[in-house]
């Protein structure tokens, strides 16, 4: 059997509730693939790193937001979801109750809260629209 080269990534879906409406936290990608497109905060899991720890680290690195706990939502691994090669992403969900100050850094050019109903007009990177749709079922 041929050796598989599969990368493991994590993505964080962070919802906050404002005036009984949910917003989701997105970052604007600084680098390719999908440079300048909006995406969920996330990235590659480091060697020996726990999945939830990786999701919290990437979230804090890219947005400045620190969360205490996350809930694992689902794995996303359709071939072709990442042009860099076969990638499986484990999505995590966090709910926070305020629009925390965002400090984009690392791989993020910008970070903003978006009303969920505005997302269907946006072309998100990777399969992040699908991930957000699945995560919404946990609200």
Secondary structure by P-SEA (a helix, b strand, c coil): ccccbbbbbbbbbbbbbcccbbbbbbbcccccccccccccccccccccccaaaaaaaaaaacccccccbbbbcbbbbccccccccbbbbbbbbbbbccccbbbbcccccbbbbbccccccccccccaaaaaaaaaaaac
